[in-house]
Amino acid sequence: MHPCIVIPVFNHGHGIGRVLESLRAPPQSCALPVLLIDDGSDADCAAILRALADAEPERLTLHRRERNGGKGAAVIDGLRLAQRLGFSHALQIDADGQHNSNDLPRFLATAEAHPQALITGIPVYDDSVPAIRLYGRYLSHVCVWINTLSLEIRDSLCGFRVYPLASTLALIDSEGAGKHMEFDCEILVRLHWRGVTVINLPTAVHYPNDGVSHFRLLRDNVLIAGMHARLFLGMLRRLPVLLRRRWR
């Protein structure tokens, strides 16, 4: 196992420094290489990312997308870059500081014990979570449970996870995946269909007061609804296989 960290960034210049610092703090004291994927950020954020990368060239690799393509597009670029650089696994963490980097060693240890599995977080929220997000995500969870005929995926939207690169990129190359906020959910379902084991680990999630959300209510809800509809049709085509797996 040869892991790295992938962080998609879009105008998170105020928070990305804190995230990188948290990766260095005890108890994790993470020395893993970090791939920063700048998804077409504005000039101020781009300058901050360049300064951070120039200050730690042995640890940080900066990849810039000239135009914003969405979270999914940025993560896919990060996974491809990780594979080109010789890594076997990529730990994805968000740039806004909502994920608890103290859990990083536990996620990596689980991935090392189960190198073919996808390790994903089950958020344990504090009082900072917006109520609309807390309740709205359950609709996606129910759709995922229907589309997989399984409860194996406990949370389909948490962006703190460890991807096995070989199986994940093989899926993306053959079937594609959503380029925006629907990516996190879609990739889990499609990997589950392919028989990739999903291991769920609880992790604390905190929404910073100065956090920046790029969720666009109309656009992203339309994309997510379309994604669930496509997955439902895909589930119907795979129904015999999924039922046999469920029976076993």
N, C-alpha and C positions, 0 to 999 in steps of 0.2 A: 504494500500500500504506500502510495506516494501522493499525499494530499496537498492541496493549496486552498486558499480562500478566494472566493469571487464576490465582489461587492458592486452591484449596479448603482450608478450615481446619476441623478438628474437634478441639478440645482440644489444639492444638499451641502453647499460649501460651508455653512455654519455648523453642521453637525458631524461631518465626516472625520474631522480631526479627533473629536472625542471618541468616535467609534474605533479608530485606529489605535488611540491611546489605551482604550479599554482592552484591546487584544493583547497589549503588552503587560497589563497589570496582573499581579497575583490574584487568584491561584493559577490561572491558565498560563501566564507569561508566554504567550504564543509567539513562536519564532517562524511560523509557517510563511511562505511567500504569499503575498496578497496581490490579486489582480483587480485593479480599479477600472471599471468599464464606464467611461464617461459617455452618457447617452445624449450627446448634443447639448450639453449644459451651456448656460450663458457665459460671457467672457469672464465675469468675476469668479464663478465657480471653477471654470476651466483653469484659471490662473492659480487658484488655491490647490487644485489637484496636481498641476504641474510642479508647483513648489514642493508639495509633499513627496511626490515621486522623485524629484531631483535630490531631496534631502536624504532619502534612503533608497538609493538605486539597487542595493543588494537585496532589499526586502519587498519593495513596491514596484509593480509593473503597471504602467498606465496605457490603456488602449482607448482612443477617442473615436467615437462615431460622430461624423460631422453633422448629421441630422438626427433629431430625436426620433426613435423608432418604437418606443414603448419598453416597458420592463421586460417582457418576454424576449424581445429582440436583443436587449442588452445582455440578459442572462445567457442566451444562446451564443452570442459572440464570446462571452466569458468562458463558457464550457468548451467551445472550439479552441480558443486560445490556450486554455489549460491543457487540452489534449496535445496540441502542437508542441507545447513546452515539456511534454513528457510526464505529466501528472496522471494519476489513475483515478483520483476522486477530487471533487470540488465541493467545498462547504460554502453554501450561499448564505449571506447575512445581509440584512438591509442597511442602508446608509443613514437612516434617520435616528438610529439609536434605540429603537424600540425593543430589540432583542437583547437577551442577557448573555453577554459573552462569557460569563462564568461557567455556562453549560457547554462551552466548546469542547473541553477535554472529554466530557461524557459522550457527546455526539461522535467525536472522532474515535473513541475507544469502541463504541458500538459498531461503527463502520468497519473498524479493523477486525472485529470478531465476526462480522457478517459482510464481507467485502462485495458480495453480489447484490445486497439489499440497498434500498433507498431509505435513509434515515430522515424522518421529518418530525417537526415539533407539534405538540399539542399545547396551544397557548393557555397559560394560567394568568388571567388578567387581574390587575389591581383596579383601583377606583378611577384610574385615568382613562379607561377605555370609553369611547363614545357609545352610547346605548344603541344608536342606529347601526353601528358596525357589529356590536356584540350579537344583536338579534338577526340582523340581515344575513350574516354569514351562515346561519343554520339552514336557510333555504338551499344554499349551495351544497351543504353537507348531505342533506336529504337526497338531492339529485345525484350526488356521487354514490351514495349507498344504493340507490336504484340502478344506476348505470354500471355498477360493478357487481350487483347482487351480493354485496358483502359489506360488513362493517369494519373491514381491515383498515381502511383509511379513516382515522378518527377525526382529522381536521385536514381539509383540502386546500386551505388558503394560507397557512403559515409559511412565511418565506425564509425560515431558518431550517435548513436541511442539508444533507450530504448526498450528492449524486455520484453513483458509479458511472464514470464517463463513457465507458465502452457501450453499455446497453442504452444509456440515455441518448447518446449521439447517433447510435444506429437507428433508434426510433425516430429521432428528429429528421435524419436523412431520408428515411423511407416514407414517413407519414406527415412530417411537418408538425408544427405546434403554434398556438396563438402567440402573437407578437406583443400583446398588451397585458392587461391585468388578468386575463383569462389563462395565461400561461401556467401559473402555479397549480391550478386545479386540473387543467387538461393533461399536463404531462404526467401527473400522478395516476389518473384514470387509465391512460394509454399504456403506461408501464405496468400497471396492475393487470391489464388485459394480456400483456405479454408474459405474465408469470413472474414478474419481478416482485420479490417480497418487500412489503412496506413495513418498517418498524417505527412505531410512534413513541416519542419521548416527551414528557411534560417539560415545559420551559416557561419561565416567567416572562411576561410581555408588559411593557410600560410605554404609554404614548407620551413623549416629551411635550411640554407646553409650547415649545417653539418648533415642533415637528412640522414638516412640510408634506402634505398629502397630494399626490398627483392623480388620485382617483377622480375621474370625470363622471358625474352621476349618470347622465344620459348615455354618453358614448360607451362607457365601460359596462353599464348594466345591459345595454343592447348586445354588446359583444359577448358578455357572459351568458345571457339568455340564448343567443345563437349557438354558443359552444355547448351548452347543456343539451340543446335540441339535437345537434350533430352527434353528440355522445350517446344520446338515447337511441338514435337510429343505428349507431354502431353497436350498441348493446344488443339490439334486436337481431342484428346479423350474427352476432357471436353467442346468441342465447344458448344453443346446444352445448357449446364448449364451456360457458360459464356455469350452466346447470350441472354438467358432469363434474366440474371442479368443486362446485358446492356440495354435490353428493359425496364426493370422496372425503 
